[in-house]
Amino acid sequence: MYYCNLSMLGKPHDNSLSANHYFVSQEQLESWISEKYDLNRQSYYVMCNGKKVYSICGESRTSESIFYVVPKILGGKGGFGSMLRAIGAQIEKTTNREACRDLSGRRLRDINEEQRLKNWISQQAEREREAAERKKQKLERLCQEPKYEFKDDGYDKSRSTMPEEMSSSVDQGFKASTSKTSNSLSGAGKTKRKHSEEPEAKPRIKKKRNLWIDAEESDSNSSDISEENDKKTLVGLD
């Protein structure tokens, strides 16, 4: 006969529920569980010292042994493992281990931050020296006379080709001017020849009218002139 302390596991509201009874056989234990908790044999299993118990009568059992009744969790048809493998293939492996802890329980993130802070404090004097050196160099540059530098590749290229272009343009100008002068001279010679070949026109003599002539004399003169003109026309017709 064994004096067993029986506790129920798996039910949050029954964690404090326990019973002390004397059991002679496995059948008495199972019948008591079915009456007390309304459970059949297929819906639970008994554990003692972290192992499943198939019989309460054993060499390792004592009168003070504690038996735990654990309800079974009925699973589905399966496939959960394949789903986990599929999800695991989609998840990228991370290389960030700062959230991990070392053997002392400290996070690696805190350890790395502490190391970076130590390095920064140790380099503080070097940074101050570099800042003072930069400030000194800046003051020296400000005290020096400014040096003006002009750098333009296009300007240098045009400057190097300018003499050649100028000489070629001057040559073209000379050629154009000589051709114009030769053309003008030839044109002047032709015009001189034309003027020399043409007969010189006799200058017309304008007759001045005598304003003091009488009206009778002027009428007679005009009649004489008209007769002479008529004779000339007749001669031309003959």
TORROTOR-311807 format. One line per field, with one value per atom (N, C-alpha, C): residue in three letters; atom name; x, y, z. Coordinates in nm, 2 decimals, padded with zeros to 4 digits. Example, Ala and Ser with C-alpha at 12.3 -4.5 7.8 and 13.67 -1.06 7.14 Angstrom:
BEGIN
residu	(ALA,ALA,ALA,SER,SER,SER)
atome	(N,CA,C,N,CA,C)
xx	(01.32,01.23,01.32,01.28,01.37,01.29)
yy	(-00.57,-00.45,-00.33,-00.22,-00.11,00.00)
zz	(00.78,00.78,00.78,00.71,00.71,00.79)
! end
This chain:
BEGIN
residu	(MET,MET,MET,TYR,TYR,TYR,TYR,TYR,TYR,CYS,CYS,CYS,ASN,ASN,ASN,LEU,LEU,LEU,SER,SER,SER,MET,MET,MET,LEU,LEU,LEU,GLY,GLY,GLY,LYS,LYS,LYS,PRO,PRO,PRO,HIS,HIS,HIS,ASP,ASP,ASP,ASN,ASN,ASN,SER,SER,SER,LEU,LEU,LEU,SER,SER,SER,ALA,ALA,ALA,ASN,ASN,ASN,HIS,HIS,HIS,TYR,TYR,TYR,PHE,PHE,PHE,VAL,VAL,VAL,SER,SER,SER,GLN,GLN,GLN,GLU,GLU,GLU,GLN,GLN,GLN,LEU,LEU,LEU,GLU,GLU,GLU,SER,SER,SER,TRP,TRP,TRP,ILE,ILE,ILE,SER,SER,SER,GLU,GLU,GLU,LYS,LYS,LYS,TYR,TYR,TYR,ASP,ASP,ASP,LEU,LEU,LEU,ASN,ASN,ASN,ARG,ARG,ARG,GLN,GLN,GLN,SER,SER,SER,TYR,TYR,TYR,TYR,TYR,TYR,VAL,VAL,VAL,MET,MET,MET,CYS,CYS,CYS,ASN,ASN,ASN,GLY,GLY,GLY,LYS,LYS,LYS,LYS,LYS,LYS,VAL,VAL,VAL,TYR,TYR,TYR,SER,SER,SER,ILE,ILE,ILE,CYS,CYS,CYS,GLY,GLY,GLY,GLU,GLU,GLU,SER,SER,SER,ARG,ARG,ARG,THR,THR,THR,SER,SER,SER,GLU,GLU,GLU,SER,SER,SER,ILE,ILE,ILE,PHE,PHE,PHE,TYR,TYR,TYR,VAL,VAL,VAL,VAL,VAL,VAL,PRO,PRO,PRO,LYS,LYS,LYS,ILE,ILE,ILE,LEU,LEU,LEU,GLY,GLY,GLY,GLY,GLY,GLY,LYS,LYS,LYS,GLY,GLY,GLY,GLY,GLY,GLY,PHE,PHE,PHE,GLY,GLY,GLY,SER,SER,SER,MET,MET,MET,LEU,LEU,LEU,ARG,ARG,ARG,ALA,ALA,ALA,ILE,ILE,ILE,GLY,GLY,GLY,ALA,ALA,ALA,GLN,GLN,GLN,ILE,ILE,ILE,GLU,GLU,GLU,LYS,LYS,LYS,THR,THR,THR,THR,THR,THR,ASN,ASN,ASN,ARG,ARG,ARG,GLU,GLU,GLU,ALA,ALA,ALA,CYS,CYS,CYS,ARG,ARG,ARG,ASP,ASP,ASP,LEU,LEU,LEU,SER,SER,SER,GLY,GLY,GLY,ARG,ARG,ARG,ARG,ARG,ARG,LEU,LEU,LEU,ARG,ARG,ARG,ASP,ASP,ASP,ILE,ILE,ILE,ASN,ASN,ASN,GLU,GLU,GLU,GLU,GLU,GLU,GLN,GLN,GLN,ARG,ARG,ARG,LEU,LEU,LEU,LYS,LYS,LYS,ASN,ASN,ASN,TRP,TRP,TRP,ILE,ILE,ILE,SER,SER,SER,GLN,GLN,GLN,GLN,GLN,GLN,ALA,ALA,ALA,GLU,GLU,GLU,ARG,ARG,ARG,GLU,GLU,GLU,ARG,ARG,ARG,GLU,GLU,GLU,ALA,ALA,ALA,ALA,ALA,ALA,GLU,GLU,GLU,ARG,ARG,ARG,LYS,LYS,LYS,LYS,LYS,LYS,GLN,GLN,GLN,LYS,LYS,LYS,LEU,LEU,LEU,GLU,GLU,GLU,ARG,ARG,ARG,LEU,LEU,LEU,CYS,CYS,CYS,GLN,GLN,GLN,GLU,GLU,GLU,PRO,PRO,PRO,LYS,LYS,LYS,TYR,TYR,TYR,GLU,GLU,GLU,PHE,PHE,PHE,LYS,LYS,LYS,ASP,ASP,ASP,ASP,ASP,ASP,GLY,GLY,GLY,TYR,TYR,TYR,ASP,ASP,ASP,LYS,LYS,LYS,SER,SER,SER,ARG,ARG,ARG,SER,SER,SER,THR,THR,THR,MET,MET,MET,PRO,PRO,PRO,GLU,GLU,GLU,GLU,GLU,GLU,MET,MET,MET,SER,SER,SER,SER,SER,SER,SER,SER,SER,VAL,VAL,VAL,ASP,ASP,ASP,GLN,GLN,GLN,GLY,GLY,GLY,PHE,PHE,PHE,LYS,LYS,LYS,ALA,ALA,ALA,SER,SER,SER,THR,THR,THR,SER,SER,SER,LYS,LYS,LYS,THR,THR,THR,SER,SER,SER,ASN,ASN,ASN,SER,SER,SER,LEU,LEU,LEU,SER,SER,SER,GLY,GLY,GLY,ALA,ALA,ALA,GLY,GLY,GLY,LYS,LYS,LYS,THR,THR,THR,LYS,LYS,LYS,ARG,ARG,ARG,LYS,LYS,LYS,HIS,HIS,HIS,SER,SER,SER,GLU,GLU,GLU,GLU,GLU,GLU,PRO,PRO,PRO,GLU,GLU,GLU,ALA,ALA,ALA,LYS,LYS,LYS,PRO,PRO,PRO,ARG,ARG,ARG,ILE,ILE,ILE,LYS,LYS,LYS,LYS,LYS,LYS,LYS,LYS,LYS,ARG,ARG,ARG,ASN,ASN,ASN,LEU,LEU,LEU,TRP,TRP,TRP,ILE,ILE,ILE,ASP,ASP,ASP,ALA,ALA,ALA,GLU,GLU,GLU,GLU,GLU,GLU,SER,SER,SER,ASP,ASP,ASP,SER,SER,SER,ASN,ASN,ASN,SER,SER,SER,SER,SER,SER,ASP,ASP,ASP,ILE,ILE,ILE,SER,SER,SER,GLU,GLU,GLU,GLU,GLU,GLU,ASN,ASN,ASN,ASP,ASP,ASP,LYS,LYS,LYS,LYS,LYS,LYS,THR,THR,THR,LEU,LEU,LEU,VAL,VAL,VAL,GLY,GLY,GLY,LEU,LEU,LEU,ASP,ASP,ASP)
atome	(N,CA,C,N,CA,C,N,CA,C,N,CA,C,N,CA,C,N,CA,C,N,CA,C,N,CA,C,N,CA,C,N,CA,C,N,CA,C,N,CA,C,N,CA,C,N,CA,C,N,CA,C,N,CA,C,N,CA,C,N,CA,C,N,CA,C,N,CA,C,N,CA,C,N,CA,C,N,CA,C,N,CA,C,N,CA,C,N,CA,C,N,CA,C,N,CA,C,N,CA,C,N,CA,C,N,CA,C,N,CA,C,N,CA,C,N,CA,C,N,CA,C,N,CA,C,N,CA,C,N,CA,C,N,CA,C,N,CA,C,N,CA,C,N,CA,C,N,CA,C,N,CA,C,N,CA,C,N,CA,C,N,CA,C,N,CA,C,N,CA,C,N,CA,C,N,CA,C,N,CA,C,N,CA,C,N,CA,C,N,CA,C,N,CA,C,N,CA,C,N,CA,C,N,CA,C,N,CA,C,N,CA,C,N,CA,C,N,CA,C,N,CA,C,N,CA,C,N,CA,C,N,CA,C,N,CA,C,N,CA,C,N,CA,C,N,CA,C,N,CA,C,N,CA,C,N,CA,C,N,CA,C,N,CA,C,N,CA,C,N,CA,C,N,CA,C,N,CA,C,N,CA,C,N,CA,C,N,CA,C,N,CA,C,N,CA,C,N,CA,C,N,CA,C,N,CA,C,N,CA,C,N,CA,C,N,CA,C,N,CA,C,N,CA,C,N,CA,C,N,CA,C,N,CA,C,N,CA,C,N,CA,C,N,CA,C,N,CA,C,N,CA,C,N,CA,C,N,CA,C,N,CA,C,N,CA,C,N,CA,C,N,CA,C,N,CA,C,N,CA,C,N,CA,C,N,CA,C,N,CA,C,N,CA,C,N,CA,C,N,CA,C,N,CA,C,N,CA,C,N,CA,C,N,CA,C,N,CA,C,N,CA,C,N,CA,C,N,CA,C,N,CA,C,N,CA,C,N,CA,C,N,CA,C,N,CA,C,N,CA,C,N,CA,C,N,CA,C,N,CA,C,N,CA,C,N,CA,C,N,CA,C,N,CA,C,N,CA,C,N,CA,C,N,CA,C,N,CA,C,N,CA,C,N,CA,C,N,CA,C,N,CA,C,N,CA,C,N,CA,C,N,CA,C,N,CA,C,N,CA,C,N,CA,C,N,CA,C,N,CA,C,N,CA,C,N,CA,C,N,CA,C,N,CA,C,N,CA,C,N,CA,C,N,CA,C,N,CA,C,N,CA,C,N,CA,C,N,CA,C,N,CA,C,N,CA,C,N,CA,C,N,CA,C,N,CA,C,N,CA,C,N,CA,C,N,CA,C,N,CA,C,N,CA,C,N,CA,C,N,CA,C,N,CA,C,N,CA,C,N,CA,C,N,CA,C,N,CA,C,N,CA,C,N,CA,C,N,CA,C,N,CA,C,N,CA,C,N,CA,C,N,CA,C,N,CA,C,N,CA,C,N,CA,C,N,CA,C,N,CA,C,N,CA,C,N,CA,C,N,CA,C,N,CA,C,N,CA,C,N,CA,C,N,CA,C,N,CA,C,N,CA,C,N,CA,C,N,CA,C,N,CA,C,N,CA,C,N,CA,C,N,CA,C,N,CA,C,N,CA,C,N,CA,C,N,CA,C,N,CA,C,N,CA,C,N,CA,C,N,CA,C,N,CA,C,N,CA,C,N,CA,C,N,CA,C,N,CA,C,N,CA,C,N,CA,C,N,CA,C,N,CA,C,N,CA,C,N,CA,C,N,CA,C,N,CA,C,N,CA,C,N,CA,C,N,CA,C,N,CA,C,N,CA,C,N,CA,C,N,CA,C,N,CA,C,N,CA,C,N,CA,C)
xx	(00.09,00.00,00.09,00.05,00.13,00.05,00.11,00.05,00.09,00.01,00.04,-00.02,00.06,00.01,-00.02,-00.14,-00.18,-00.22,-00.16,-00.18,-00.22,-00.31,-00.36,-00.29,-00.23,-00.16,-00.24,-00.21,-00.27,-00.40,-00.45,-00.57,-00.54,-00.54,-00.50,-00.58,-00.71,-00.79,-00.78,-00.72,-00.71,-00.56,-00.48,-00.34,-00.33,-00.42,-00.41,-00.48,-00.54,-00.62,-00.53,-00.53,-00.44,-00.52,-00.47,-00.54,-00.44,-00.45,-00.37,-00.45,-00.42,-00.49,-00.40,-00.45,-00.38,-00.43,-00.34,-00.37,-00.30,-00.37,-00.31,-00.26,-00.34,-00.30,-00.33,-00.29,-00.31,-00.45,-00.53,-00.67,-00.74,-00.71,-00.77,-00.73,-00.61,-00.57,-00.65,-00.67,-00.74,-00.89,-00.95,-01.09,-01.11,-01.02,-01.03,-01.02,-00.93,-00.91,-01.04,-01.09,-01.21,-01.33,-01.34,-01.45,-01.43,-01.30,-01.28,-01.28,-01.22,-01.20,-01.28,-01.35,-01.43,-01.34,-01.24,-01.14,-01.13,-01.13,-01.11,-00.96,-00.92,-00.78,-00.70,-00.77,-00.70,-00.68,-00.74,-00.72,-00.62,-00.54,-00.44,-00.33,-00.22,-00.12,-00.06,00.00,00.05,00.20,00.26,00.40,00.45,00.57,00.63,00.78,00.84,00.98,01.02,00.93,00.96,00.94,00.89,00.88,00.73,00.69,00.56,00.55,00.44,00.42,00.31,00.35,00.25,00.20,00.27,00.23,00.28,00.19,00.24,00.32,00.31,00.39,00.53,00.63,00.76,00.86,00.99,01.09,01.13,01.12,01.15,01.04,00.93,00.81,00.82,00.79,00.78,00.65,00.63,00.50,00.48,00.59,00.58,00.59,00.58,00.59,00.47,00.50,00.40,00.37,00.25,00.20,00.13,00.16,00.10,00.02,-00.10,-00.20,-00.19,-00.15,-00.13,-00.23,-00.32,-00.41,-00.34,-00.38,-00.33,-00.38,-00.30,-00.34,-00.35,-00.47,-00.49,-00.45,-00.37,-00.32,-00.40,-00.37,-00.44,-00.38,-00.40,-00.35,-00.20,-00.14,00.01,00.03,00.15,00.18,00.24,00.25,00.30,00.45,00.52,00.67,00.70,00.63,00.65,00.63,00.53,00.50,00.61,00.67,00.78,00.90,00.92,01.04,01.02,00.90,00.88,00.90,00.85,00.87,01.02,01.09,01.23,01.31,01.27,01.34,01.32,01.21,01.18,01.25,01.28,01.34,01.49,01.54,01.68,01.76,01.87,01.96,02.02,02.01,02.07,02.21,02.29,02.42,02.44,02.32,02.33,02.31,02.41,02.41,02.41,02.38,02.39,02.29,02.18,02.07,02.10,02.21,02.24,02.31,02.33,02.39,02.51,02.61,02.73,02.70,02.81,02.79,02.76,02.79,02.76,02.62,02.55,02.41,02.40,02.51,02.51,02.48,02.41,02.39,02.51,02.53,02.65,02.64,02.51,02.50,02.56,02.53,02.59,02.74,02.79,02.93,03.00,02.94,03.00,02.99,02.88,02.87,02.97,02.99,03.09,03.23,03.26,03.39,03.41,03.30,03.31,03.33,03.26,03.28,03.42,03.48,03.62,03.71,03.69,03.78,03.76,03.64,03.62,03.68,03.68,03.74,03.89,03.94,04.09,04.14,04.06,04.10,04.06,04.01,03.97,04.09,04.20,04.32,04.37,04.37,04.41,04.31,04.19,04.09,04.11,04.14,04.16,04.29,04.39,04.52,04.49,04.42,04.39,04.31,04.21,04.13,04.22,04.31,04.40,04.49,04.54,04.62,04.55,04.42,04.34,04.32,04.29,04.26,04.39,04.50,04.63,04.66,04.64,04.66,04.56,04.44,04.34,04.38,04.43,04.48,04.60,04.69,04.80,04.76,04.66,04.61,04.55,04.48,04.41,04.52,04.63,04.73,04.81,04.82,04.90,04.83,04.91,04.85,04.77,04.66,04.58,04.65,04.64,04.70,04.58,04.58,04.47,04.51,04.44,04.47,04.35,04.39,04.29,04.31,04.22,04.23,04.11,04.13,04.02,04.07,04.04,04.10,04.05,03.93,03.88,03.95,03.97,04.04,04.19,04.25,04.39,04.40,04.30,04.30,04.28,04.18,04.15,04.27,04.34,04.45,04.57,04.59,04.69,04.66,04.54,04.50,04.47,04.47,04.44,04.54,04.67,04.77,04.75,04.73,04.71,04.59,04.48,04.35,04.37,04.44,04.46,04.54,04.65,04.73,04.65,04.57,04.49,04.39,04.33,04.23,04.29,04.41,04.49,04.52,04.57,04.60,04.47,04.36,04.24,04.20,04.22,04.18,04.27,04.40,04.49,04.45,04.42,04.37,04.25,04.15,04.03,04.05,04.14,04.16,04.24,04.33,04.41,04.31,04.22,04.13,04.03,03.99,03.90,03.97,04.10,04.17,04.20,04.23,04.25,04.13,04.01,03.89,03.85,03.88,03.85,03.94,04.06,04.15,04.11,04.08,04.03,03.90,03.81,03.69,03.72,03.81,03.84,03.90,03.99,04.05,03.94,03.85,03.74,03.66,03.63,03.55,03.63,03.76,03.84,03.84,03.85,03.85,03.72,03.61,03.48,03.47,03.51,03.50,03.59,03.71,03.80,03.74,03.67,03.62,03.49,03.42,03.30,03.34,03.27,03.30,03.25,03.33,03.30,03.18,03.09,02.97,03.01,02.96,02.99,02.90,02.96,02.89,02.79,02.68,02.57,02.59,02.56,02.58,02.44,02.42,02.29,02.28,02.18,02.16,02.09,02.14,02.08,01.98,01.87,01.77,01.79,01.77,01.78,01.65,01.65,01.52,01.48,01.57,01.54,01.49,01.48,01.43,01.29,01.25,01.11,01.02,00.90,00.81,00.80,00.82,00.82,00.94,01.06,01.18,01.17,01.12,01.11,01.01,00.90,00.81,00.87,00.95,01.02,01.12,01.20,01.30,01.23,01.12,01.05,01.00,00.95,00.90,01.01,01.13,01.25,01.29,01.29,01.33,01.23,01.11,01.01,01.02,01.06,01.08,01.20,01.30,01.42,01.39,01.32,01.28,01.20,01.11,01.03,01.11,01.21,01.30,01.38,01.42,01.50,01.42,01.30,01.21,01.18,01.17,01.15,01.27,01.38,01.51,01.52,01.48,01.49,01.39,01.28,01.19,01.23,01.30,01.36,01.46)
yy	(-00.12,00.00,00.12,00.22,00.34,00.46,00.55,00.67,00.78,00.82,00.90,01.04,01.14,01.28,01.31,01.32,01.33,01.47,01.53,01.67,01.67,01.76,01.77,01.88,01.85,01.95,01.98,02.09,02.12,02.20,02.22,02.30,02.42,02.54,02.65,02.67,02.64,02.66,02.55,02.44,02.32,02.30,02.40,02.38,02.36,02.42,02.40,02.27,02.20,02.08,01.96,01.90,01.79,01.69,01.57,01.47,01.38,01.34,01.24,01.11,01.01,00.88,00.76,00.65,00.52,00.45,00.41,00.33,00.20,00.09,-00.04,-00.08,-00.04,-00.08,00.04,00.01,00.11,00.13,00.03,00.04,00.13,00.12,00.21,00.36,00.38,00.52,00.57,00.49,00.53,00.55,00.47,00.48,00.61,00.64,00.76,00.88,00.88,01.00,01.02,00.91,00.92,00.98,00.93,00.98,01.13,01.16,01.30,01.40,01.37,01.47,01.44,01.34,01.30,01.29,01.21,01.18,01.04,01.00,00.86,00.83,00.71,00.68,00.73,00.75,00.79,00.94,01.02,01.16,01.22,01.14,01.19,01.08,01.12,01.03,01.07,00.98,01.01,01.02,01.12,01.14,01.13,01.08,01.08,01.10,01.20,01.23,01.26,01.33,01.37,01.26,01.14,01.03,00.98,00.93,00.87,00.74,00.73,00.61,00.53,00.40,00.30,00.21,00.22,00.14,00.20,00.23,00.29,00.20,00.07,-00.02,-00.04,00.01,00.00,00.01,-00.02,-00.02,00.12,00.21,00.35,00.43,00.37,00.44,00.42,00.53,00.53,00.58,00.58,00.62,00.77,00.84,00.99,01.03,00.94,00.98,01.07,01.16,01.25,01.21,01.19,01.16,01.28,01.31,01.43,01.37,01.42,01.38,01.49,01.46,01.56,01.53,01.62,01.59,01.60,01.51,01.51,01.62,01.67,01.78,01.71,01.70,01.63,01.72,01.67,01.75,01.73,01.80,01.79,01.68,01.70,01.60,01.62,01.72,01.74,01.84,01.85,01.95,02.08,02.08,02.20,02.21,02.10,02.10,02.15,02.11,02.15,02.30,02.35,02.49,02.57,02.52,02.59,02.59,02.48,02.48,02.58,02.59,02.69,02.83,02.86,02.99,03.02,02.92,02.93,02.96,02.91,02.94,03.08,03.14,03.28,03.38,03.34,03.43,03.45,03.57,03.59,03.58,03.52,03.50,03.64,03.67,03.80,03.78,03.88,03.88,03.97,04.03,04.12,04.04,04.03,03.95,04.04,04.17,04.26,04.23,04.17,04.14,04.02,03.94,03.82,03.86,03.77,03.79,03.70,03.75,03.67,03.58,03.51,03.42,03.49,03.61,03.68,03.74,03.73,03.78,03.92,03.99,04.12,04.11,04.21,04.21,04.25,04.20,04.24,04.38,04.43,04.57,04.67,04.64,04.72,04.71,04.59,04.57,04.65,04.65,04.72,04.87,04.92,05.06,05.11,05.02,05.06,05.06,04.97,04.97,05.09,05.13,05.25,05.38,05.38,05.50,05.51,05.40,05.40,05.45,05.40,05.44,05.59,05.64,05.79,05.87,05.83,05.90,05.90,05.79,05.78,05.86,05.89,05.97,06.12,06.16,06.30,06.39,06.36,06.45,06.46,06.35,06.36,06.45,06.44,06.52,06.67,06.70,06.84,06.89,06.81,06.85,06.88,06.79,06.81,06.93,06.96,07.08,07.21,07.21,07.33,07.34,07.23,07.24,07.29,07.25,07.30,07.45,07.50,07.64,07.72,07.67,07.74,07.75,07.65,07.65,07.75,07.75,07.85,07.99,08.02,08.16,08.19,08.10,08.12,08.15,08.08,08.10,08.24,08.28,08.42,08.53,08.51,08.61,08.62,08.52,08.52,08.61,08.66,08.73,08.64,08.69,08.60,08.57,08.45,08.41,08.38,08.46,08.45,08.35,08.26,08.16,08.16,08.16,08.15,08.03,07.94,07.82,07.80,07.80,07.78,07.71,07.59,07.51,07.57,07.61,07.67,07.80,07.88,08.01,07.98,07.89,07.86,07.80,07.72,07.66,07.77,07.86,07.97,08.07,08.09,08.18,08.12,07.99,07.93,07.93,07.92,07.91,08.05,08.16,08.29,08.35,08.33,08.39,08.33,08.20,08.13,08.18,08.19,08.24,08.39,08.47,08.61,08.62,08.54,08.55,08.51,08.40,08.35,08.46,08.52,08.62,08.75,08.78,08.90,08.86,08.74,08.70,08.71,08.66,08.66,08.81,08.90,09.04,09.10,09.07,09.12,09.07,08.94,08.89,08.96,08.98,09.04,09.19,09.26,09.40,09.41,09.32,09.33,09.29,09.20,09.16,09.28,09.35,09.47,09.58,09.61,09.72,09.68,09.56,09.52,09.53,09.49,09.51,09.66,09.74,09.88,09.95,09.91,09.96,09.92,09.80,09.75,09.82,09.84,09.91,10.06,10.12,10.26,10.27,10.17,10.18,10.16,10.08,10.06,10.19,10.25,10.37,10.48,10.49,10.59,10.57,10.43,10.40,10.44,10.42,10.45,10.60,10.67,10.82,10.87,10.81,10.86,10.82,10.71,10.67,10.75,10.79,10.87,11.01,11.06,11.20,11.30,11.40,11.51,11.59,11.62,11.70,11.85,11.91,12.06,12.13,12.22,12.30,12.39,12.39,12.47,12.62,12.71,12.85,12.90,12.95,13.01,13.15,13.18,13.31,13.39,13.50,13.59,13.68,13.69,13.77,13.92,14.00,14.14,14.19,14.22,14.27,14.40,14.48,14.62,14.63,14.51,14.51,14.54,14.61,14.65,14.53,14.55,14.44,14.40,14.50,14.48,14.40,14.43,14.36,14.22,14.20,14.06,13.98,14.04,13.97,13.93,14.02,13.99,13.88,13.89,13.78,13.65,13.64,13.51,13.46,13.55,13.51,13.45,13.52,13.47,13.33,13.31,13.18,13.07,13.11,13.01,12.97,13.07,13.04,12.95,12.98,12.89,12.75,12.74,12.60,12.53,12.60,12.54,12.49,12.57,12.53,12.41,12.40,12.28,12.15,12.17,12.05,12.01,12.11,12.07,12.00,12.05,11.99,11.85,11.83,11.69,11.60,11.65,11.57,11.53,11.63,11.60,11.49)
zz	(00.00,00.00,00.00,-00.08,-00.10,-00.06,00.01,00.05,-00.05,-00.14,-00.26,-00.24,-00.27,-00.28,-00.43,-00.46,-00.60,-00.63,-00.73,-00.78,-00.92,-00.96,-01.09,-01.17,-01.28,-01.36,-01.49,-01.55,-01.68,-01.67,-01.55,-01.53,-01.44,-01.49,-01.41,-01.28,-01.29,-01.17,-01.07,-01.11,-01.02,-00.97,-00.98,-00.94,-00.79,-00.71,-00.57,-00.52,-00.62,-00.59,-00.57,-00.46,-00.43,-00.34,-00.33,-00.24,-00.19,-00.07,00.00,00.02,-00.05,-00.04,-00.04,00.01,00.00,-00.12,-00.21,-00.32,-00.32,-00.35,-00.35,-00.49,-00.59,-00.73,-00.83,-00.95,-01.06,-01.09,-01.08,-01.11,-01.01,-00.88,-00.78,-00.81,-00.85,-00.89,-01.01,-01.11,-01.23,-01.20,-01.12,-01.09,-01.00,-00.91,-00.83,-00.91,-01.01,-01.10,-01.19,-01.24,-01.32,-01.24,-01.12,-01.03,-00.99,-00.96,-00.91,-01.01,-01.13,-01.23,-01.36,-01.36,-01.48,-01.60,-01.59,-01.70,-01.72,-01.85,-01.88,-01.90,-01.91,-01.91,-02.03,-02.15,-02.27,-02.27,-02.18,-02.19,-02.09,-02.02,-01.93,-01.92,-01.85,-01.81,-01.68,-01.61,-01.47,-01.48,-01.41,-01.40,-01.26,-01.24,-01.11,-01.13,-01.06,-01.07,-01.22,-01.29,-01.43,-01.53,-01.50,-01.59,-01.59,-01.70,-01.71,-01.62,-01.56,-01.47,-01.53,-01.55,-01.60,-01.49,-01.38,-01.26,-01.13,-01.04,-00.92,-00.83,-00.86,-00.78,-00.84,-00.78,-00.83,-00.72,-00.76,-00.66,-00.61,-00.71,-00.68,-00.61,-00.59,-00.53,-00.38,-00.31,-00.17,-00.12,00.01,00.06,00.04,00.02,00.00,-00.14,-00.24,-00.38,-00.42,-00.51,-00.56,-00.71,-00.74,-00.87,-00.93,-01.05,-01.12,-01.24,-01.24,-01.35,-01.45,-01.57,-01.68,-01.79,-01.83,-01.94,-02.07,-02.16,-02.29,-02.38,-02.47,-02.56,-02.70,-02.75,-02.87,-02.99,-03.08,-03.19,-03.31,-03.42,-03.54,-03.63,-03.76,-03.86,-03.89,-03.84,-03.87,-03.97,-04.02,-04.12,-04.06,-03.93,-03.87,-03.89,-03.89,-03.92,-04.05,-04.16,-04.29,-04.30,-04.23,-04.24,-04.17,-04.06,-03.99,-04.09,-04.16,-04.25,-04.36,-04.41,-04.52,-04.47,-04.35,-04.30,-04.27,-04.22,-04.19,-04.31,-04.43,-04.55,-04.60,-04.56,-04.60,-04.51,-04.38,-04.29,-04.32,-04.33,-04.35,-04.22,-04.23,-04.12,-04.08,-03.96,-03.92,-03.86,-03.88,-03.82,-03.70,-03.66,-03.54,-03.42,-03.34,-03.21,-03.09,-03.11,-02.99,-02.89,-02.93,-02.83,-02.75,-02.78,-02.71,-02.58,-02.49,-02.36,-02.35,-02.27,-02.25,-02.13,-02.08,-01.97,-01.84,-01.83,-01.70,-01.70,-01.82,-01.82,-01.88,-01.92,-01.98,-02.13,-02.18,-02.33,-02.40,-02.52,-02.60,-02.64,-02.66,-02.69,-02.59,-02.46,-02.36,-02.35,-02.37,-02.37,-02.48,-02.60,-02.71,-02.69,-02.64,-02.61,-02.51,-02.41,-02.31,-02.37,-02.46,-02.52,-02.61,-02.68,-02.77,-02.69,-02.57,-02.48,-02.43,-02.39,-02.35,-02.45,-02.58,-02.69,-02.71,-02.71,-02.73,-02.62,-02.50,-02.39,-02.40,-02.44,-02.46,-02.57,-02.67,-02.79,-02.78,-02.66,-02.64,-02.66,-02.60,-02.61,-02.75,-02.83,-02.97,-03.05,-03.02,-03.09,-03.06,-02.93,-02.90,-02.96,-02.97,-03.04,-03.19,-03.25,-03.39,-03.42,-03.33,-03.34,-03.33,-03.23,-03.21,-03.33,-03.39,-03.51,-03.63,-03.65,-03.76,-03.74,-03.62,-03.59,-03.62,-03.58,-03.61,-03.76,-03.83,-03.98,-04.04,-04.00,-04.05,-04.03,-03.91,-03.88,-03.97,-03.99,-04.08,-04.22,-04.27,-04.40,-04.41,-04.31,-04.31,-04.31,-04.24,-04.23,-04.36,-04.44,-04.56,-04.67,-04.76,-04.88,-04.97,-05.02,-05.10,-05.23,-05.28,-05.41,-05.50,-05.61,-05.70,-05.81,-05.84,-05.94,-06.04,-06.17,-06.27,-06.36,-06.36,-06.43,-06.52,-06.65,-06.74,-06.86,-06.88,-07.00,-07.13,-07.14,-07.26,-07.30,-07.20,-07.22,-07.27,-07.20,-07.24,-07.38,-07.42,-07.55,-07.66,-07.63,-07.73,-07.74,-07.62,-07.62,-07.71,-07.70,-07.78,-07.93,-07.97,-08.11,-08.16,-08.08,-08.13,-08.23,-08.21,-08.31,-08.45,-08.45,-08.58,-08.65,-08.58,-08.63,-08.68,-08.60,-08.64,-08.76,-08.78,-08.90,-09.02,-09.01,-09.12,-09.16,-09.06,-09.09,-09.16,-09.11,-09.18,-09.32,-09.35,-09.48,-09.57,-09.52,-09.60,-09.62,-09.53,-09.55,-09.65,-09.65,-09.76,-09.89,-09.91,-10.03,-10.08,-09.99,-10.03,-10.08,-10.01,-10.04,-10.17,-10.20,-10.33,-10.45,-10.43,-10.53,-10.56,-10.46,-10.48,-10.55,-10.51,-10.58,-10.72,-10.76,-10.90,-10.98,-10.92,-10.99,-11.01,-10.91,-10.92,-11.03,-11.03,-11.14,-11.28,-11.29,-11.43,-11.47,-11.37,-11.40,-11.44,-11.37,-11.40,-11.54,-11.58,-11.71,-11.82,-11.80,-11.90,-11.91,-11.80,-11.81,-11.88,-11.86,-11.93,-12.08,-12.12,-12.26,-12.32,-12.25,-12.31,-12.33,-12.23,-12.24,-12.35,-12.37,-12.48,-12.62,-12.63,-12.76,-12.79,-12.70,-12.73,-12.78,-12.89,-12.94,-12.84,-12.84,-12.74,-12.80,-12.71,-12.75,-12.75,-12.86,-12.86,-12.76,-12.70,-12.60,-12.66,-12.61,-12.66,-12.61,-12.70,-12.67,-12.65,-12.54,-12.50,-12.55,-12.62,-12.67,-12.57,-12.54,-12.45,-12.52,-12.47,-12.52,-12.48,-12.58,-12.55,-12.50,-12.38,-12.32,-12.36,-12.43,-12.47,-12.61,-12.68,-12.82,-12.82,-12.93,-12.93,-12.97,-12.96,-12.99,-13.13,-13.22,-13.37,-13.41,-13.36,-13.40,-13.35,-13.23,-13.18,-13.26,-13.31,-13.40,-13.53,-13.59,-13.71,-13.69,-13.59,-13.56,-13.55,-13.48,-13.46,-13.58,-13.67,-13.80,-13.89,-13.88,-13.96,-13.91,-13.78,-13.73,-13.77,-13.77,-13.81,-13.96,-14.05,-14.19,-14.20,-14.13,-14.14,-14.10,-14.00,-13.95,-14.05,-14.12,-14.23,-14.34,-14.38,-14.49,-14.45,-14.33,-14.28,-14.29,-14.25,-14.26,-14.40,-14.49,-14.63,-14.69,-14.65,-14.70,-14.65,-14.53,-14.47,-14.54,-14.59,-14.66,-14.79,-14.86,-14.99,-14.98)
! end
